[in-house]
Each structure stands twice: as C-alpha cells, then as structure tokens.
Amino acid sequence: MGTILDRLLTGGPRLTAGMLTADLLHLGDELGVLADAGVELVHVDVMDGVFCPQFTLGPPVVKAMRTPLLKDVHLMVQDPLAKVDAFVAAGADLVTFHLEGAAQPLRVLQQLEHASNANDPARGIIKGVGINPSTPLEALEPLLDALDYVLVLAINPGWSGQHFLPGTVRRLERCRRLIEASGRPILLGVDGGVTRENAAYAASLGVDIVVSGSAIFDGTPAGPNARAMLDTIATGARTAVPA
C-alpha cells in the first residue's frame, strides 16, 4: 500500500474533517459516520491556551479515537518539541506543528523523522508545518528538505467565526512555487474559514488537503454534510490551478 505520503500525493485534494465541532460525547459514532461517508482523514485541533487562547484536548482523546481513518493532529501549541512524542504514541498519522511556536522547528521535524507510526510502522508519519497568515513564507525555506506537508492557515488560529482571508490565495500560489523549487514530494493544505459555499474554490487552489469542521458538524446530520463537502471538493479539484 505504500506510505501515507504516497497515498495522499495522488487522487486529491482530500477533505480532513475537523473534530472540535463534533459531538465528543459520541465520538465513536461520529467517526463511523465520517467513514461511511467516504472521509479518509480526521483533523484534531490541539490548543494549549498559550499559543492559542483556547484549551482543547490532548493525547488521551487522540488515543481514544479508534478508527481506520487517518488521524491528522494539528498542534497549535507552544514548544511542540516537548509534546510531539505523546501524540505519536497516541496514534497520530499526520503531525503538524506551528513554525511560530517552535524555537527549533528543524529539531521537531528530525524528532518526527525518527518516530514510528503506532498504528502501523509501514505507514510512516507525515511531518507537517503550519504557518500563520502574518508569517513570511520565506521562513519555510530552511525546512523544505525535512518536511512532508505545509499547512497554510487562512485565518488567525484559535478564534472561531473568522472568514477565509483573501490573501491566502496568493500565499498558496507562492507555497506551490517553493515546493516545486524544492524538488521534493510535499503536500500542501489549507485550513480555516472553509465552508460549503467556498469549499470548491478552496479545492481549486492547487492544494492536496482541505480542512473543514463546522461545515460538517453544524447541528444537522453529519453524514450528508460530509458527502456534500466531498462532492464539492471534487468539483473544485476539476478546476484546480496548475501546480
């Protein structure tokens, strides 16, 4: 089957479903609904109350997510170097930390490089770096030889109700150019403000991964919402800009 990276580099873009707005009291049921709908990844936002104003969840919740879906863990935390091992042990398949919260981001990537996937060592672990709207993209360049995934935030992290920032389009285009110049197989994702109304547009921007949660878990049945988002993203992919 190859590694997760091999899988995600083809046939995209893919939806990763944000779980913070799901019914966590019925987490297993919610995961089953997503799997039945055809979702392949679930996105887990981890906030520490320092890097972001909110506290959310930690490794025990990630471990409790017993599912065949890929666990996409997004660490919006200060000092990720001290925290990544616990999330790997809890079964994370993708680990994305923020450039802005890491004093030594290359060391975090090196630590992930030597980590083993707790679900299946053959899968590998996707090493991701998230970057905030106000951070220059040039900060990514020293890390391109060590990462697998760049997640461009389309909102400021940690606050709900924000809209997709128009400047994200330009930033994604520049990220694609950086990735192309690196000559390495690197995934590109976008996170924040993706709704049913703009998901096709987001998917058309040459990304491999689209993060969305509230468009799926909005108080109405999540299964039809997830299927609608998958269809919308597939529509956007057919009009994707060239890499």
Residue pairs with C-beta under 8 A, 6 or more apart in sequence:
1 7
1 122
3 122
3 123
3 124
4 70
4 93
4 94
4 117
4 123
4 124
4 125
4 126
5 124
5 126
5 148
5 185
5 187
8 14
8 126
8 187
8 208
8 209
9 185
9 187
9 208
12 207
12 208
12 209
12 237
13 203
13 207
13 208
13 209
13 210
13 233
13 236
13 237
13 240
14 40
14 41
14 208
14 209
14 210
14 233
15 39
15 40
15 41
15 209
15 210
15 212
15 226
15 229
15 230
15 233
16 39
16 40
16 41
16 42
16 43
16 70
16 72
16 189
16 209
16 210
16 211
16 212
17 34
17 39
17 41
17 42
17 43
17 212
17 213
17 216
17 217
17 226
18 43
18 45
18 211
18 212
18 213
18 214
18 216
18 217
19 27
19 30
19 42
19 43
19 44
19 45
19 65
19 213
19 217
20 44
20 45
20 56
20 213
21 213
21 214
21 216
21 217
21 218
22 30
22 213
22 216
22 217
22 222
23 29
23 30
23 217
24 30
24 61
27 61
27 64
27 65
28 66
28 67
30 217
30 222
31 42
31 65
31 66
31 67
31 69
32 67
33 222
33 223
33 226
34 42
34 69
34 216
34 222
34 223
34 226
35 67
35 68
35 69
36 223
37 222
37 223
37 224
37 226
37 227
37 230
38 226
38 227
38 230
39 69
39 226
39 230
40 69
40 70
41 69
41 70
41 71
41 72
41 93
41 94
41 209
42 65
42 67
42 69
42 70
42 71
42 72
43 72
43 74
43 191
43 211
43 213
44 57
44 61
44 62
44 65
44 71
44 72
44 73
44 74
44 92
45 56
45 74
45 76
45 213
46 56
46 57
46 58
46 73
46 74
46 75
46 76
46 77
46 87
47 53
47 54
47 55
47 56
47 76
47 77
47 157
47 158
48 55
48 76
48 77
48 78
49 55
50 77
50 78
51 76
51 77
51 78
51 98
51 100
51 101
51 157
51 158
52 76
52 77
52 157
52 158
53 158
53 159
54 158
58 86
59 86
59 87
59 89
59 90
60 90
62 71
62 73
62 87
62 90
62 91
62 92
63 89
63 90
63 91
65 71
65 91
70 93
70 94
71 91
71 92
71 93
71 94
71 119
72 92
72 93
72 94
72 96
72 209
72 211
73 87
73 92
73 94
73 95
73 96
74 96
74 130
74 151
74 191
74 211
75 83
75 84
75 87
75 95
75 96
75 97
75 98
75 101
76 98
76 101
76 130
76 157
76 158
77 83
77 97
77 98
77 101
78 101
79 101
79 102
79 103
80 97
80 98
80 101
80 102
80 108
81 102
81 103
81 104
81 107
81 108
81 111
84 95
84 97
84 108
84 111
84 112
84 115
85 111
85 115
87 95
88 95
88 112
88 115
88 116
88 117
88 118
88 125
89 118
90 118
91 118
91 119
92 118
92 125
93 117
93 119
93 123
93 125
93 126
94 125
94 126
94 128
94 149
95 112
95 125
95 126
95 127
95 128
96 126
96 128
96 129
96 130
96 149
96 151
97 105
97 108
97 128
97 129
97 130
98 129
98 130
98 131
98 132
98 157
99 105
99 129
99 130
99 131
99 132
99 135
99 139
99 140
99 143
100 131
100 132
100 135
102 108
105 129
105 143
106 142
106 143
106 146
109 127
109 129
109 143
109 146
109 147
110 146
112 125
112 127
113 127
113 146
115 125
116 125
117 123
117 124
117 125
126 148
126 149
126 187
127 146
127 147
127 148
127 149
128 147
128 148
128 149
128 150
128 151
128 187
128 189
129 140
129 143
129 147
129 149
129 150
129 151
130 151
130 152
130 153
130 157
130 191
131 137
131 139
131 140
131 150
131 151
131 152
131 153
132 153
132 156
132 157
133 153
133 154
133 155
133 156
133 165
133 167
133 168
133 171
134 156
137 171
137 174
137 175
137 178
140 150
140 175
140 178
141 178
144 178
144 179
144 182
144 184
144 186
145 182
145 184
147 186
148 185
148 186
148 187
149 186
149 187
149 188
149 189
149 209
150 175
150 179
150 186
150 187
150 188
150 189
151 189
151 190
151 191
151 209
151 211
152 168
152 171
152 172
152 175
152 188
152 189
152 190
152 191
153 190
153 191
153 192
154 164
154 165
154 168
154 190
154 191
154 192
154 193
154 194
154 202
155 162
155 163
155 164
155 165
155 191
155 192
155 193
156 162
157 192
160 214
162 192
162 193
163 193
164 192
164 193
164 194
164 195
164 198
164 202
165 192
165 193
168 190
169 205
172 188
172 190
172 205
172 206
172 207
173 205
173 206
173 241
175 188
176 188
176 206
176 243
179 186
179 188
179 243
180 243
187 208
187 209
188 206
188 207
188 208
188 209
189 207
189 208
189 209
189 210
189 211
190 202
190 205
190 207
190 209
190 210
190 211
191 211
192 211
194 202
194 210
194 211
194 212
194 215
195 212
195 214
195 215
196 215
196 225
196 228
196 229
196 232
199 210
199 212
199 215
199 229
199 232
199 233
199 236
200 232
200 233
200 235
200 236
200 239
201 236
202 210
202 233
202 236
203 210
203 232
203 233
203 234
203 235
203 236
203 237
203 240
204 236
204 237
204 239
204 240
204 241
205 240
205 241
206 240
206 241
206 242
206 243
210 233
212 229
215 225
215 229
216 222
216 225
216 226
216 229
217 225
218 225
